[in-house]
Amino acid sequence: MQIKLLAVLGVLGSLSFSVVQAQDAFENTKISSQRLNESVYMLTGMGGNIGVSAGEDGILIIDDQYAPLADKIAVAIGDISKAKMKYVVNTHYHGDHTGSNAYFSEVQNTTIFAHENVRSRLQADKEVKASALPVVTFADGITFHFNGETIKVSHMPAGHTDSDSVIWFEKANVLHAGDLFFEGRFPYIDLDGGGTVAGYIKNVQSLIAMLNDDTQIIPGHGKLASKADYQMVLNMLVETAEYVKTKKAQGVSLGDLTKAGLGDKWKSWSWQFINEEKWISTLYKGQ
């Protein structure tokens, strides 16, 4: 099985981690399940949060974390329902969201759906197996009528990457936001993968406008969230981006801005993968 070590190390939070230690982390990872309504579930483990639709029509999942966790994910899904696995939807191309694609394609004969840029970016990676590639791609979106739900998959303009999609469960009032939502922490904006700071902020603004106070949000990373939680993220994005943009326009160098930091208000948003220094760098280089 292929391990995207950089992504793994980002989650584990230390560049001193070896491949062996990463394997140990996978072995110790537990996949937990949370029921959101009669047919929609959220799975957490290591990597991107997984959304699940389970019912009489079968099982659809959104994202599938890392390849070494595939068996554990399959067991957790089996604990929810013994129905047939039918579909995988990828929110974007990163390995912590697509790593188990090959497993579900080969072992469970599952059809993988994603934005066309997910396929093209995965296809360009020589380490990615052909069986991991989405076989159904779209430009703007696609709708599933499945398990009594209308499940709308919508491509978003370049934000986290240039391959982002969000998934809306209309009846359940649940949004899977993919990595357009890092709950309570600085987000990763993949500038090399087509992501943009302005696009990320604009996408979050448009998504929040869709929500009401009862909406449950599955973030790409973090715990189950609400509209209020998402608004807090937007406030952070807007304030920190404007601060860095202003300082950059004043001629402040990235090094000096990094030394000065963003102030105590945002200290708690720093985490293992995207600390304050990395977030400032993203804002500085991305606008």
N, C-alpha and C positions, 0 to 999 in steps of 0.2 A: 504494500500500500504506500502511496506517495504521501509525504508529509510536507506541507508548505511551512518550513521551519520558521521563516520570518514572521508569518502570521501567528504561528503557535507561540513563539517567543513574545510577541506583542501581547497576547492574552496572558501568558504566564508572567510577563513583566520583568524579565531579567535576561540580558544578553549573555549571562554566564550559564544559562541552561543548556545542557547538552541534549542530543537526540534521545539518549537513554532516559534522561530526566523528563523529557517531553512525553516519551512513551509511558513512563510511570504516571505522569499526570493524567494521560488518557485512561489508564487502567483504573485510576482512583476516581474518575469522574462519574457522577451519578446523574442520570437523566430523570428529571422530576416533571410531573404532569400536573397541570392546573386546569380545571374545567371552567369555561367561561359561560356556556349555556348548554342546551341539550345536545348540540352537535359540534361545538367549537371548543378546542383545547389549545393550551400553550405548553410547549415543552422547553425546559431549560437544561443546559449541561455545560459544555465549553464551546464557545463560538456563538454564532447568531441564534437567537431564539426561533423556535419552530412553531408554526401554526398548524393546526390539524382540524380538518373537517371529517367527521366519522359518522356514518349512518347507513341506511339501507342501500344506498347507491355505491357504497365503498368508502375508500379513504383517499383524501387529497391532503398533501402536506406542503407547507411553504418553508423552503430551505431545509438543509439537512446536515449542517455542521461539518465536522472533519471526518475523513475516511475511517480512521481508527475507531470512531464511535458508532459506526453504522450498525453493528450488531446490537449494541445497547439501545440505539434509537428504535430499531425494529422491535425489540422486546417491549419497550415502553409503549409503542403504538399498539402492539398486540394486546397489552393490558387494557387499553382503551376499547379496542374492538377487534374482533377476529375477521372482520370484513376484508375483502380483497383490496390491496394497495393498487390504486389506479394512476394517480397523477402526482407529480412533483412540480411545484412552481418555484423558480429561483427569483429572489428579489434583486440580485445583481451577481457579478461574476466572482467575487472574492471566495477564497478557499474555505473560510470558516462558515460559508453559507451553501457551498456547492460540493464540498469534499466527499459526500456520500452519494453523489449522483450515480456514479458507476455501479455501486452496490445495488441501489434500488432499480436501476435499469437492468442489470444482469441477473440478479437473484430474484427480484420480484416482478420483473417484466413491466416496470412502471414507465409511463410516458412523461418526459420532462418538457416543461414549457418555460419559456423565458423571453425577454426582449432580445431582438436580433444581435445586439451588441454583446450580450452575455455569450452567445455561441461564438461570435467572431473572436472575442478576447480569450475564451477558453481554448478555442481551436489553435490560436497562435502560441499557446503554451505547450511545448513538446512533452512535458511531463503529464499532461492531462490525457486520459484514455478517450478514445472515440466514443465509448459507451457512456461517458460522462456528459457528452454534449446534448444540449436541448435539441429535441427532434421536431418540436413545434415552436416557431418563433413568431413574433409580432412586432409591428412598428409602434402602434399606439396603445393597444390593449386587447383584452379578450374577456369574455364572460362565461362562467360556468354556472349551469343550472343543476345543482347537485345537493343531495341530502336536504331537500326542501328549502335550500338557500339560493339566493342570487349572489354569486361571488364575482366581484368585478376586479379585474387586474388592470391597472393603469400605469403606463409608462410615464415617468416624470422627466422634465428637462434636466440637463446635466446638473448634478448637485453633489451627492456623495461620489458617484461615478457617472459615466455616460450611459450606464446600462440599468438604471434604477427603475423598479416598479413597486407600487404599493398595492395591497389587496384589501378590498372592502367587503365585509360580510353584511349585506344590507339588513336582513332580518335580525340578526344577532346584535347589530350596531357595534361591530368590532372592526378595528383597523389594524392590519399588520403593516407597519411603516417601514420595515426593513431598516437599513442603516441611515435613513433620514431621521432617525430618532435614536440617540444614545441617551438613555434615561439618567438624569442627574450627573452627567459628566461631559467633558469636552468631546466633541465628535471627531472621528477620523474623516477628513475630506481628502480623497485620493486625487491629488492634482495631476499625477501622472496617468491616472485612469480616466481622465475626462471630467473630474469633479471640479466645481468652482464654489467659492465662498458665497458670491452673490446668488448663484443658482440654488445653493443649499438653503439659504435664508428664504428666498422666494418660494421654494417648494414647501418649506415648513409653514409659511404664512398661508399658502393656499390650502394645505391639508387641515390646519386648525380651523379654517373657515367652514369646513365640511362637518365639523364635529358638534356634538352637544354635550351637556354635562354628564350624561349617562353613558357616553361612548367609552368602551374599553379599548385600550391601545396596547398592542404587542410591539414593543420597541425592538430594534435590531439587537440591542444589548441593554440589560437591566431588567428591573421588575415590571410587572403589569402596571400600566399607567393610565392616567386620565387626561382630559383636555387641560386641566389646570397644570398638571405636570409638564405637558408639552409646551404650554405657554411660558412656563419658567425657563425652559430650554430656549425658546425663541427670544425671550428677554435677554438671556445671556449672550446669544449669538449676535443680536443687534448691537448691544452695548459694547461688547469686546471688539467686534469688527469695526465699529465706528471709531473707537479709541485708537486702535492700531492704524486705521486709515488716516486719521488726523495726525498722529505722530509721524507717520511715514511722509505725509505731505509737508510736514515741517522740517523734514530732512534728518530726522532721528534714524540712526542706523539700526539694523536688526539686532546687532550685538548689544547696543546700549539699551534698546527697548527690552530685550530679554533680561538684562541685568536689573532694570527697573521693575519689571513684572507688571501684573495687572491689578495688584492691590489685594487686600485681605478678602474682599467681597467674593472673589472667585476661587479662593484657595481650595475649597472643598470639591471643586469640579475637576481638579487634577487627578489623574489615575495612572495606572501602570503603563499603559500603552501611549496615551496622549496626555502627557503632563503639561504644565503651564508653558514650558519652553517650546515644546512641539506645537502647541496650539498657537502661540504667538508667531512662530515661524510660518505656520499654515496661513494665518491671516495676513501676514506681511507679504508672503510670496504669491498668495492667491487673489490679490486685488491691487 
